[in-house]
Amino acid sequence: MALSSRSRRQGPDIWPGFVDAFATLLMVIMFVLTVFVLAQFFLSDMLSGRDQALSRLQVQVSELAELLALERQASADLRTSLTQLSSQLQESTTTRDTLALRLKEANERAEVSEAERNRLTAELADAFKTIQADRETIELKLRDLASLQRQIEALTAQRDKLAGDLTAKDTESTALRGDLAGAKAEVEKLNDQIAALRQQLARIEAALQTEEAKTKELNVQVADLGKRLNLALAGKVEELARYRSEFFGRLREVLGNRSDIRIVGDRFVFQSEVLFPSGSAEITPSGRAQITQLGKTLIEIAGEIPDSLNWVLRVDGHTDRIPINTPQFPSNWELSTARAMSVIKQLISEGVPPDRLAATGFGEYQPIDLGNASVALGRNRRIELKLDQR
């Protein structure tokens, strides 16, 4: 199962990276196109608002022009009326002068009767009244004319201002129309680019589907190969387990049924006291005899193991939790490793091939008994042998 999962993890990854690059580029262009569409929408809306404002300004200018024309017509009428009144005033003044002259002449001649004098005096008074009335009317008309002139000037100024605003709005509207035309051209260009990218993406997807089909076929082949490898590995494990059982069985026969040498799972365990003095990595003479028997048995079994089974004898050194601090062994790491190396060297001297041996030191960190009693500490001081597949 481990080999199968490793094979799946190391399977070929044929996903082309440029697909992600094209997809990202397409998303960026879609975003830019969206921005341009929104800008076009806002420009169109702004342009529509400007057109409406221009229409309102044009209506206001037309209304002001009509009002200005009416005011000018009224001013012309007032000027005509004023001319007529001036003529009438001139005639009244002439009549008054004539009557005054006649009255003066009559007074001088004393030839005019009383009735004639009264009549002339009345006509003169009437002429004065007419002149006064005409003068008041003229003054009133003059005031109206001045008021109309001021209104005409105000309307003219307002018309000129509105005309300037209308020109500015027209210029701004023209600029906005130019911007809108440019935005439309850019949007069309982006649409063409997006169409081209979509075609490329379609071709990439077609190629990707082809590659996915090949990958599925390859995955099926890899899965089948993994199953066969697992079956072969299981067969090798079973075969190695058979030789391990045979090796441990022969060791048990050779070493005898001792309590300090036992089989624990797939490991053959020597208590350290069988092989080493306390705090030392030098094998005792009795321990060398045990290792010699171990080496002979291993050589016999190695001759029966087929070459296709790549095996190794792993020697693991373990200590108890009591710390050690000597010039030779600053800690239990060095002691456990040195003991495992001593066993390895002894096996090599007995003729075991070095490429079939491995040494490991675990110190006090892999106990098999968590107790604190001397018995528990003695069980943790051990050398473990494991026939394993490399």
Sequence and secondary structure as in RCSB ss.txt:
>XXXX:A:sequence
MALSSRSRRQGPDIWPGFVDAFATLLMVIMFVLTVFVLAQFFLSDMLSGRDQALSRLQVQVSELAELLALERQAS
ADLRTSLTQLSSQLQESTTTRDTLALRLKEANERAEVSEAERNRLTAELADAFKTIQADRETIELKLRDLASLQR
QIEALTAQRDKLAGDLTAKDTESTALRGDLAGAKAEVEKLNDQIAALRQQLARIEAALQTEEAKTKELNVQVADL
GKRLNLALAGKVEELARYRSEFFGRLREVLGNRSDIRIVGDRFVFQSEVLFPSGSAEITPSGRAQITQLGKTLIE
IAGEIPDSLNWVLRVDGHTDRIPINTPQFPSNWELSTARAMSVIKQLISEGVPPDRLAATGFGEYQPIDLGNASV
ALGRNRRIELKLDQR
>XXXX:A:secstr
 HHHHHHHHTS     HHHHHHHHHHHHHHHHHHHHHHHHHHHHHHHHHHHHHHHHHHHHHHHHHHHHHHHHHHH
HHHHHHHHHHHHHHHHHHHHHHHHHHHHHHHHHHT S HHHHHHHHHHHHHHHHHHHHHHHHHHHHHHHHHHHHH
HHHHHHHHHHHHHHHHHHHHHHHHHHHHHHHHHHHHHHHHHHHHHHHHHHHHHHHHHHHHHHHHHHHHHHHHHHH
HHHHHHHHHHHHHHHHHHHHHHHHHHHHHH S TTEEEETTEEEEEHHHH  TT  S  HHHHHHHHHHHHHHHH
HHHHS TTS EEEEEEEE  SS    SS SSHHHHHHHHHHHHHHHHHHTT  GGGEEEEE TTSS S    SHH
HHHHHSEEEEEEEE 
